[in-house]
Amino acid sequence: MSGGVDSAVAAARAVEAGHEVVGVHLALSRMPGTLRTGSRGCCTVEDSMDAQRAANIIGIPYYVWDFSERFKLDVVDDFIAEYAAGRTPNPCMRCNERIKFAALLEKAIDLGFDAVATGHYATILTDADGNRELHRASAWAKDQSYVLGVLTQDQLAHSMFPLGATPSKAEVRAEAAERGFSVATKPDSYDICFIPDGDTRGWLAERVPPATGDILDRDGNTLGLHEGAAAFTVGQRKGLQIGTPAADGKPRFVLEVRPITNTVIVGPKEALAIKEIAGTKYTWCGVAPEHPEIAFDCDVQIRAHADPVPAVARLVPTGSTTDGSTTGGVELRILPVEPLTGVAPGQTAVVYLGTRVLGQCTIDRTVSAVPVADSAVAAHA
């Protein structure tokens, strides 16, 4: 129970469905200054009190479990390390993967519970063979299946999403009001929960020591200086501080961040078009394809609120030796039918078959759809 309206209604519905329910709020931070004001963030002291009030009305036991140390190691430190490596991480995916449906679920099962129920908008269906599948929620505008794409077959077997079939968020708020929940009109949380003021760049600057480096164009020409490569993300337009205008007068965008050389590569918007993405850190959500090495049609989604794009995907061996054999690695390679825009290493690509979530990968590399003379920047890696 995060302290929001969705998890409160989900808990109430689970009780009415006949389950024995215990409400749990996760304490994820011991840092001062995280008492939320307004609607920014989640899982704070104020949120825990909102969750307890809802649990009292429902009539269920309520506990606060301290997962702050695990959260720091698996989510916050990972977030810092990814940015320092020039990638763009998704902390919500890591939280679902390593906290809510790993650490929390493990503890719940050890204590004798059957499942973890949350207020996510997603649906679990069972196929003809009894296997559980994760599908989009009925309300696509609120669908949250993307951030649950990291769930494995075993985790799906112990997960419940009581709001999945709800037509709209307005209906959930109306139900909360009828039940007397004070959170019925509480604004949705947003931004990164462990950065209360929303200043990601400033927050990172305190943890990833900035170092001055070059801003280069695709031909290797120096256009300016930056004060820390970790503050830049692929697709960024503002804040580049380039004194020399482009020859065509058009704005330039960040195409690549290279932490080893501490350089930022910029270029025209057209160069952000990506024809291929791939990642070695992949998982299947539910039953894996019978022959994933054979190319299959799918849809790919690269952001929580992005539209799915038709694509072709398959598992491909990575690396090779002089005798033509592979080094044993495997990556999930995805080729969108139409180029994707502004994709960055570190983002998550979730693969769908219709409404079903088939799996996901953390993007390791991308290949530009726009040929460039300098082969050094032909692919973002």
KOLNUSE-591323 format. One record per residue: residue in three letters; z negated, x negated, y of N, C-alpha, C in turn. Coordinates in steps of 0.05 Angstrom, whole numbers, plus 32768, in hexadecimal, padded with zeros to 4 digits. Each point is the difference from the previous one (the first is absolute). Example, Ala and Ser with C-alpha at 12.3 -4.5 7.8 and 13.67 -1.06 7.14 Angstrom:
BEGIN
ALA7F647EF87F8E80008012801880007FEE8018 SER800E800780157FFF7FF080187FF2800F8016 
***
This chain:
BEGIN
MET80007FEF7FE880008011801880007FEE8019 SER80177FFE800D80037FEE80167FF2800A8019 GLY7FFA801A80017FF5800C801880158010800F GLY801880037FF580158010800C8002801B7FF3 VAL80128010800B8003801C7FF6800D80017FE5 ASP80127FED7FFA800F80027FE67FED7FFB7FE8 SER7FF07FEB80017FEE7FFB7FE97FEA80157FFE ALA7FF8800C80167FEC80157FFF800B80187FF1 VAL801880088007800C80177FF280077FF97FE3 ALA80097FE87FFB80057FF87FE57FE780027FEE ALA7FE97FF7800B7FE780027FF17FF9801D7FFA ALA8003801180147FF9801C7FFC8012800D7FEB ARG801A7FF980018012800C7FEC7FFA7FF67FE4 ALA7FF87FE67FFE7FF97FF57FE57FE8800F7FF5 VAL7FEC800780107FE9800F7FF78009801C7FF7 GLU8011800D800F8008801B7FF9801280007FE7 ALA800C7FE97FFA80107FFE7FE87FEF7FFC7FE7 GLY7FE67FFE80047FEE7FFE7FE97FF67FE47FFA HIS80077FED80107FF77FE47FFB7FE47FFB800A GLU7FF37FEE7FF37FE67FF6800A80077FE98014 VAL7FFA8004801980097FEF80167FE97FF1800E VAL80047FE780057FEE7FF0801080107FF48017 GLY7FF680038018800E7FF580177FF77FE38005 VAL80147FEF80057FFB7FE48005800F7FF78019 HIS7FF17FF48012800C7FF4801880007FE17FFC LEU80157FF3800780027FE37FFD7FF97FF2801A ALA7FEB7FF080007FF97FF0801780107FE67FFD LEU80147FFD801280137FEA7FFD7FFC7FEA8014 SER7FEE800380137FFC7FEB80147FE37FFF8009 ARG7FF67FE880037FE57FFC800B80027FF5801D MET80187FFF800B80047FF5801A7FF580148015 PRO7FF27FF580157FF880128016801880098010 GLY7FFD8016800E801680098011801580117FF2 THR7FFA80087FE7801380107FF17FF9801D8001 LEU7FEC800880107FFA801C80038016800D800F ARG800F80117FF38019800B800B7FFA80138017 THR80117FFE8014800080138016801B800C8001 GLY8001801A8001801A800E7FFF800A80017FE4 SER801A7FF97FFC800B80037FE5800A7FE67FF4 ARG7FFA7FEA800C800B7FE77FF67FF07FF67FE8 GLY800E7FF87FEB7FF37FF47FE97FF680147FEC CYS7FF27FF67FEB7FF480117FEC7FE97FF07FF3 CYS7FF0800E7FEF7FEC7FF37FF07FEB7FF28011 THR7FF7800C80167FEC7FF580127FE6800F7FFC VAL7FEC7FF8800F7FE6800D7FFF8002801E8007 GLU800F800680158003801B8009800F80107FEA ASP80137FF47FF3800F800D7FEB7FEE80067FE8 SER7FEE7FEE7FFA7FEE80057FE97FEE80188005 MET7FF7800380197FF0801880078010801A7FFE ASP80197FFE8008801280187FFE800380077FE2 ALA80037FEC7FEF800480057FE47FE7800C7FF4 GLN7FE97FF680087FE7800B7FF57FFC801D8008 ARG8007800780197FFD801C8008801280127FEF ALA80187FF77FFA801280107FEF7FF580027FE4 ALA7FF67FEA7FF57FF480017FE57FE980137FFE ASN7FF0800180167FE9801280008009801D7FFF ILE80158006800F800A801C8000800C80077FE4 ILE800E7FED7FF4800C80057FE57FEA80037FEC GLY7FEA7FF180047FEA80007FED80027FEC7FEA ILE800A7FE8800680047FEB7FEC7FF07FE88008 PRO7FF87FF07FEC7FF27FE6800780127FEF8011 TYR7FF47FEF801080107FEF80127FF47FE48001 TYR80117FEC7FFD7FF77FE4800180137FEF8011 VAL7FF57FEA800B80107FEC800E7FFF7FE77FEF TRP80187FF77FF880027FE87FF0800A7FE98011 ASP7FF27FEA7FFF80077FE9801080157FEF7FF2 PHE80198002800A80167FF07FF6800A7FEC8015 SER7FEF7FFA801380087FEF801780097FE47FF7 GLU7FF17FF47FEE80087FE57FF7801A7FFF7FF2 ARG800480147FEE801A80017FF2801780078013 PHE7FFA8011801380158008801480087FE78011 LYS7FEC7FF0800880067FE9801080127FEC7FF0 LEU7FF97FFC7FE7800F7FED7FF0801C800A7FF9 ASP800280197FF78019800A7FF58013800D8015 VAL7FF5800880178011800D801480017FF0801A VAL7FE97FFB800C80007FF2801A800A7FE37FFE ASP7FF57FF17FED80087FE47FFD801D7FFE7FF7 ASP800980137FEF801C80017FF8801280068018 PHE7FF78012801180108006801880047FE88012 ILE7FEA7FF0800480017FE8801080137FEB7FF3 ALA7FFD7FFC7FE680107FEC7FF2801D80078000 GLU8007801A7FFE801C80088000800D7FFB801B TYR7FF180078016800B7FFB801A80037FE28005 ALA7FED7FF07FF780017FE3800480187FF57FF1 ALA8009800E7FEA80177FF77FF1801A800B800A GLY7FFF800E80178019800B800C8009801A7FF4 ARG7FEE800E7FF28008801A7FF47FF28017800F THR800980187FFA7FF58018800D7FF380117FEB PRO7FE67FFE7FFC7FF2800F7FEA7FFA801C8008 ASN7FFB80107FEB7FF7801C80037FE480037FF5 PRO7FEB7FFF80127FE580007FF67FF8801A7FF1 CYS800D801780077FFA80197FF380087FFF7FE3 MET80177FF37FFA80097FFD7FE47FEC7FEF7FF1 ARG7FF77FEA800D7FEC7FEE7FF27FE6800F7FFB CYS7FF8801180137FE7800E7FFD800280147FE8 ASN8016800E7FFE800480127FEA80017FF17FE6 GLU800E7FE9800080057FF17FE87FE67FF37FF6 ARG7FF17FF480127FEA7FEF7FF77FE4800C8005 ILE7FFE801480117FE6800C80067FFD801C7FF4 LYS800F8013800B7FFD801C7FF8800780067FE3 PHE80157FF37FF6800980067FE57FFD7FE87FED ALA7FEF7FED80087FFA7FEA7FEF7FE17FFD8000 ALA7FF57FF580157FE37FFB80017FF1801B7FFE LEU8008801480107FF2801A7FFF8003800D7FE5 LEU801980017FF68005800D7FE67FF27FF27FE9 GLU7FFF7FE580017FF27FF27FEB7FE280078000 LYS7FF4800180187FE4800780017FFB801D7FF7 ALA8012801280087FFD801C7FF8800180037FE2 ILE80147FF37FF3800280027FE37FE87FF47FF2 ASP7FF67FE9800B7FE87FF47FF47FE880138002 LEU7FFF801180147FEA801380048005801A7FF1 GLY801680027FF2800580177FEF80118016800C PHE800C7FFB801880128014800C801B7FFF7FF3 ASP800F80158002801B80027FF480167FF88013 ALA7FFB8005801A80167FFB80137FF67FFC801C VAL80117FF580117FFC7FFF801C80128014800E ALA7FF68011801080108014800F80007FF8801D THR80178002800D80027FF9801C800F8016800F GLY80017FFD801A800E80148011801C7FF88006 HIS800C7FEE7FF0801C7FF88004801380187FFA TYR80158001800F801580147FFB80147FF57FED ALA7FFC80057FE680127FF77FEB7FFA80127FE8 THR80127FFF7FEC7FFD80127FE980037FF07FE6 ILE7FF080077FED80027FF47FE5800B80157FED LEU80167FFA7FF3800C80127FEC7FFF7FF27FE5 THR800380107FEB80017FF67FE4801B80057FF4 ASP800C7FEB7FF4801A80047FF47FFE800C7FE4 ALA801780037FF38000800E7FE67FF17FF17FEB ASP7FFC7FE680037FF17FF07FED7FE37FFC8007 GLY7FF7800E80157FE47FFE80087FFA7FE98013 ASN80147FF2800A7FFB7FEA80127FFD800B801D ARG7FED7FF4800E7FFC8009801C80137FF18013 GLU800B800F801380127FF680147FF68006801C LEU80047FEE80137FF98004801C8019800B800E HIS7FFD8016800E8017800C800F7FF88004801D ARG8014800580107FFB8006801D7FF0801B8002 ALA7FF2800280167FF3801A8006801480158007 SER7FF880197FFE80138016800780087FFF801D ALA7FEE7FF7801180067FFE801D80097FE38006 TRP801A7FFC8002800B7FE580037FF77FF4801B ALA7FFB801080147FF87FF6801A7FE57FF27FFE LYS7FEF80087FED7FE67FF47FFD7FFE7FEF7FE6 ASP80157FFE7FF180007FF27FE67FF57FE48003 GLN7FED7FF97FEE7FF47FE5800080057FF17FE6 SER801480087FF180057FF37FE680077FE28004 TYR800C7FF9801780087FE580057FE87FED7FFD VAL7FE98006800D7FE97FEE80007FF280017FE5 LEU800880127FEE7FF580017FE580127FF37FEB GLY80167FF5800A80147FF57FED7FF67FE87FF0 VAL7FE97FF580087FF47FE97FF17FF080097FE8 LEU7FFC801A7FFC7FF080097FE9800F7FFB7FE6 THR7FF07FF87FEC800B7FFB7FE57FFD80197FEE GLN800B7FFF7FE97FFF80167FED7FE380077FF9 ASP7FEF7FEB7FFC7FE480057FF97FF1800C8018 GLN80067FF780187FF3800B80188008801D8005 LEU801980077FFB8009801B80037FF180137FEC ALA7FF97FF57FE97FF280107FEC7FE48007800A HIS7FF67FF280147FE58006800A80008006801E SER8015800E800980038006801C8005801E8004 MET7FF6800B80168005801D800780068002801D PHE80148011800780088004801C8001801F8005 PRO7FE9800C80067FFF801D80028011800C8017 LEU80097FF080138010800A8016801E7FFF7FFC GLY80097FF57FE9801C7FFA7FFD801380188003 ALA7FF780187FF88011801780017FFD8010801A THR7FEF7FF680127FFB800F801980197FFF8013 PRO80098017800A8019800080107FFE7FF1801A SER7FE87FFE800D7FFE7FF3801A7FE47FF78006 LYS7FFD7FEE80127FE67FF680097FF28017800F ALA800F8011800E7FF48016800F7FF080127FED GLU800B80047FE87FF280117FEC7FE67FF37FF7 VAL80007FE57FFE7FE77FF27FF87FEC80038016 ARG80087FFD80197FED800380167FF5801C8002 ALA801180147FFB7FF7801C80007FEB80047FEA GLU80057FF57FE97FEE80037FE97FE57FF28007 ALA80027FE9800C7FE77FF280087FF080108013 ALA800D800D80137FF2801180147FF280177FF2 GLU800E800C7FED7FF480177FF17FE87FF77FF0 ARG80007FE77FF77FEA7FF67FF07FE97FF78012 GLY80047FFF801A7FEB7FF780127FFE7FE28004 PHE80157FF27FF97FFF7FE2800380047FF9801D SER7FEF7FEF800A80027FF7801C80197FEF8005 VAL800B7FF57FEA80177FEE8003801B80108001 ALA7FFF801A8001801880107FFF80147FF98016 THR7FF67FF9801780117FF880177FFF7FE28006 LYS7FF47FF17FEE7FFE7FE38005801C7FF37FFE PRO80077FF08014801B7FF3800080047FEE7FE8 ASP80197FFD7FF880067FED7FEA7FFA7FE48009 SER7FF87FEF7FED7FFC7FE48006801B7FF28002 TYR80017FEA800E80197FF180027FF97FE38007 ASP80157FEF7FFF7FFD7FE480047FF07FF37FE9 ILE7FFC7FE680027FF27FF27FEA7FE280038003 CYS7FF380097FEB7FE4800880027FEE7FE98008 PHE80067FE77FF87FEE7FEA800780077FF3801A ILE8013800B801080057FF7801B7FFB80188012 PRO7FE7800580077FF98019800E800E8005801B ASP80067FEB800F800D8004801A801F80017FFE GLY800B7FFC7FE8801D80027FFC800F7FE78009 ASP7FF37FEC800A800E7FE8800A80037FEC7FE9 THR801480057FF080057FEF7FE880067FE38009 ARG80107FFC801480077FE680097FE87FF08009 GLY7FEF800C80107FE87FF280097FEC7FFB7FEA TRP7FFE80137FED7FEE7FFC7FE980097FE97FEF LEU801A7FFE7FFB800B7FEA7FF07FFD7FE5800E ALA80038000801B7FFD7FE7800F7FE57FF37FFC GLU7FEB80107FFB7FE67FF67FFC7FFC7FF47FE4 ARG801280077FED7FFC7FF87FE480167FEE7FF6 VAL80178001800D80167FED7FF980057FEF8019 PRO7FF57FE8800280027FF08018801D7FFD8009 PRO8006800A8018801C7FFF800A80087FE38007 ALA80197FFA7FFB800B7FE68006801C8004800D THR80057FF3801680198003800E80177FF67FEE GLY8016800F800080177FF97FF1801A800A800D ASP80167FFA7FF4801A8007800C800A801C7FF7 ILE800D800D8013801080187FFB801D7FF87FFF LEU800D80047FE9801B7FF67FFC801480187FFC ASP80197FFB8007801480147FF8800B7FF87FE4 ARG801380107FF6800A7FFB7FE5800F7FE67FFD ASP80087FF48016800E7FE67FFF7FED7FE98003 GLY7FE6800680027FEC7FEA80037FFB7FF7801C ASN800B800E80147FFB7FF9801C7FE5800A8009 THR7FF27FF0800F7FE68008800A800380128018 LEU7FF380177FFF8002801480167FE68002800F GLY7FEA7FF77FF47FE78002800E7FE97FF77FED LEU7FE8800580097FE87FF87FF17FEF80197FFA HIS7FF380007FEA7FEC80147FF97FE57FF47FFE GLU7FEB801080007FE57FF67FFF7FF380057FE5 GLY800F80077FEC7FF680047FE6801380127FF0 ALA800B7FF57FEA8014800F7FF17FF580187FF2 ALA7FE680007FF97FF480167FF28000801A8010 ALA80037FFE801A800080188011801A800F8000 PHE80147FF57FF3801B800C80008006800D7FE5 THR8010801680018008800E7FE8801E80048001 VAL800D80017FE9801D80057FFF8006801B800C GLY80158000801280078019800D7FF48003801C GLN7FEE7FEE80077FF28002801A80147FFA8016 ARG7FFE800F801680127FFB80177FF07FF88019 LYS7FE9800D80047FF17FFA80197FEE7FE87FFC GLY7FF97FF480167FED7FE98000800B7FE67FF6 LEU801B7FFD7FFF800B7FE77FF67FFF7FE98015 GLN7FFF800780197FFD7FEC801680177FEC7FFF ILE801880097FFE80177FEF8000800C8000801C GLY80017FE8800C800A7FFE801B801F80018002 THR800D7FF87FEB801E7FFF8000800B80197FF5 PRO801080108010800C80187FF580167FFA7FEC ALA800580137FEE80167FFC7FEC801B8001800F ALA80147FF37FF4801A7FFE800C800D801C8005 ASP7FFA80127FED800B801B80027FEE80138010 GLY7FE97FF680097FEE801080107FEF80137FF0 LYS800380017FE67FF280137FEF7FE47FF57FF9 PRO7FED80127FFB7FE57FF67FF880017FF27FE5 ARG7FEC7FEF7FFC7FFD7FF17FE77FE7800A7FF2 PHE80017FFD7FE57FEA80097FEF7FF77FE97FEE VAL7FE880027FF77FF67FEC7FEC800D80057FE6 LEU800E7FEB7FF5800D80027FE77FF07FF37FE9 GLU7FF07FED80077FF17FF17FEC7FE97FF1800C VAL7FEA7FFD7FF17FEA7FF080087FFC7FEA7FEC ARG80017FE780087FFD7FE97FEE7FE67FF28005 PRO7FEB80067FF17FE67FF480057FFF7FE27FFB ILE80107FF67FED7FFF7FE37FFA80097FEF8018 THR80158009800D800A7FF180187FF5800C801A ASN7FF180167FFD7FF5800E8018801580088014 THR8016800B7FF58016800980118005801E7FFC VAL800B800D80148008801C8000801E80018005 ILE800F800D7FEE801D800380038006801B800B VAL8011800080158008801A800C801E80028000 GLY800980198004801D800580008006801D8007 PRO801980087FFE8008801B80077FF680157FEC LYS7FFF8018800A7FF680167FEF800F80037FE6 GLU801A7FFB8001801180037FE97FF77FED7FE9 ALA7FF47FEA80067FF87FED7FEC7FE780097FF1 LEU7FF4801680097FE8800B7FF1800980107FE8 ALA801A80067FFE800980107FE97FFD7FF07FE6 ILE7FF4800C7FEC7FFA7FF37FE7800E800E7FE9 LYS800E7FF07FEF800F800B7FEA7FF27FFD7FE5 GLU7FEA7FF07FFF7FF27FFC7FE77FE37FF88005 ILE7FEE800C7FF07FE47FF880027FF77FFB7FE3 ALA7FEB7FEF7FFD7FF77FF97FE67FE37FF68001 GLY7FF180047FEA7FE57FF77FFF7FF77FFB7FE3 THR7FF17FEB7FFD7FF67FF97FE57FE6800E7FFA LYS7FF2800A80147FE7800F7FFC8006801D7FFF TYR8007800A7FE88008801C7FFD7FEE800D7FEB THR7FFE801A80017FF280107FEC800F801A7FFC TRP7FFC800C7FE9800B801A7FFA7FEA80158002 CYS80078016800D7FED80168004800480157FEA GLY7FEF7FFE7FEB800580117FE980107FF07FEC VAL800F800F7FEF80107FF37FEB80177FF1800C ALA80047FE77FF880157FEF800A801B80097FF5 PRO80167FFA800D801B80057FF580037FF27FE5 GLU800F800D7FEE80047FF47FE6800F7FE68001 HIS80147FFE8012800F7FE8800380037FF9801D PRO7FEA7FF5800C80017FFB801D80137FEA8008 GLU800A7FF07FED80137FEB8006801C800B8004 ILE800480197FF9801A800D80047FFE800F801B ALA80147FFB80128000800D801A7FFE801E7FFE PHE7FEF800C80117FFD801D80008000800A801D ASP8009801980048000800C801A7FE4800A8007 CYS7FF97FFE80197FE68008800A80018004801E ASP7FE98006800B7FFC7FFF801D7FEB7FEC8006 VAL80027FF280177FEC7FED80087FF58007801C GLN7FE67FFD80037FF3800680197FF07FE78007 ILE80027FF680197FF47FE780087FE980038014 ARG7FFB801980097FE9800580127FF5801B7FF8 ALA7FE7800480087FF280197FF9800F8019800A HIS800B7FFE8018800D8017800D801E7FFD8002 ALA800B7FEE7FF1801D7FFC8001800E80147FED ASP801980058004800F80117FEE80097FEF7FE8 PRO8000800C7FE8800A7FF27FE9801E7FFB8002 VAL80097FE97FF5801C7FF88002800B7FFC7FE4 PRO8017800B7FF9800C7FFC7FE680047FE27FFA ALA7FFB7FF87FE880027FE37FF980057FFD7FE2 VAL80057FE77FF980027FF87FE37FEC7FEA7FFC ALA7FF180027FEA7FEB7FEC7FFB80017FF77FE3 ARG7FF47FE87FFB7FFD7FF67FE57FEF7FE78001 LEU7FF57FF97FE97FF17FE77FFD80137FE97FFB VAL7FFC7FEA800E80127FE97FFD7FF07FE77FFD PRO80077FEE7FED7FF27FE67FFD80047FF08019 THR7FEB7FF1800880017FEF80177FFF7FE37FF8 GLY800C7FEF80117FFF7FE37FFA80137FF97FE9 SER80097FE7800080127FF77FEB7FFC7FE27FFC THR80097FF67FE97FFF7FE47FFA801D7FF57FFD THR80027FE67FFD801B7FF57FFE800F80097FE7 ASP7FF280097FEB800E80097FE88006801E8002 GLY7FFB800C80178007801D80037FEA80137FF9 SER7FEA7FF67FF47FEA80127FF97FEF80068019 THR7FEF80157FFE7FEF800880167FE57FF37FFD THR7FF1800080167FE57FF480007FEB80147FF8 GLY800880187FF97FEC80147FF67FF880158014 GLY80067FFD801A7FF880148013801380188000 VAL7FF6801680098010801980027FFA800D801A GLU8015800B800D7FFC800F8019800D801B7FFE LEU7FF58013800F800D801A800380137FFE8017 ARG801A80027FFA80147FFD8014800C801B8007 ILE80018007801A8008801A800980177FFD8014 LEU8016800E7FFB80177FFF80128005801C800C PRO7FF9800480198004801B800C801E80058004 VAL800880197FFD801C8008800480097FFA801C GLU7FEF8005801380047FF9801C7FEB7FEC8009 PRO80077FED80117FED7FEB80087FE6800C800C LEU7FEA7FF47FFA7FE68007800C7FFD7FF0801A THR7FEF800980117FFC7FF3801A7FE37FF78004 GLY7FFD7FE780097FE67FF680077FED7FFD7FE9 VAL800A7FF77FE97FEF7FFC7FE97FF37FE48002 ALA7FE67FFE7FFA7FF27FE680017FF37FFA7FE6 PRO80017FE67FF87FF07FF87FE97FE380088004 GLY7FF380097FEA7FE5800980027FFE801F7FFF GLN8015800D80098000801D7FFF800380097FE3 THR7FFA801A7FFB8002800B7FE5801880127FFE ALA80107FFC7FEB801680117FF97FF880127FE9 VAL8000801A80047FF980137FEB801A800D7FF6 VAL800380007FE68018800B7FF37FFA801C7FF5 TYR8013801280067FFD801C7FF7801780087FEE LEU7FFA80127FED8015800E7FF27FFC801E8007 GLY8010800A80137FFC801A800A7FE58001800F THR7FEE80117FF87FE58001800C7FEC7FEE7FF2 ARG80087FF57FEA7FED7FF07FF17FFF7FE3800A VAL7FE87FF580037FFB7FE4800680037FF07FE6 LEU80147FEF800080057FF07FE87FF17FE58000 GLY7FFE7FF480187FF37FE6800280027FF5801B GLN7FF77FE7800380017FF3801B80007FE27FFD CYS80077FF380167FFE7FE380007FF97FF7801D THR7FF27FEA80027FFC7FF3801A80197FEF8005 ILE800C8004801780197FF280057FFC7FE38005 ASP800D7FEF7FF07FFE7FE3800380177FF68011 ARG8017800B7FFD80187FF6800E801380178007 THR80107FFC8014801480138007801A7FF18006 VAL8017800D7FFD801A7FF48004800E80108016 SER80097FF28015800D800D8016801B800B7FF9 ALA80078017800B801A800C7FFB80157FF58013 VAL7FF77FF1801480127FF5801480047FE27FFB PRO80187FF77FFB80057FE47FFB7FF97FF08019 VAL7FF57FE87FFB7FF97FEE8016800B7FE57FFA ALA80087FF28014800C7FE67FFC7FEC7FEC7FF5 ASP7FE78002800A7FEB7FED7FF77FF4800B7FE6 SER80067FF37FEA7FF6800A7FE67FE17FFF7FFF ALA7FF47FF180117FE37FFD7FFF7FF2801A8008 VAL800E8012800E7FF480198008801080187FF4 ALA80117FFB7FEC800F80157FF47FEE80137FF0 ALA7FE97FF67FF77FEE80117FF27FE47FFB800A HIS7FF0801680037FE47FFD80087FF17FFD7FE6 ALA7FEF7FEC7FFF7FF27FFB7FE77FE37FF98006 
***
